[in-house]
Amino acid sequence: MCCEAISGISPWALALVLTTSLAWADQTDKRLEPLFATLQSSESVRVQRETESAIWQIWFEFRA
């Protein structure tokens, strides 16, 4: 079902879009370290999903 939405997109185009959009992601943000530790140590799927969401939110923040 999820793959049907992107079936017409070239894998190279998709990779380009994803890597370009993440090129500005701040990998040195101090909030990431504890989130990655939680992601690695948690056995709860709910906690993992919430933590992953928090990481993506930080990565997608616009910083001028």
Summary of the structure (lengths in Angstrom):
residues: 64
radius of gyration: 14.6
end to end distance: 36.8
largest distance: 38.3
contacts: 111
relative contact order: 0.13
helix: 64%
strand: 0%
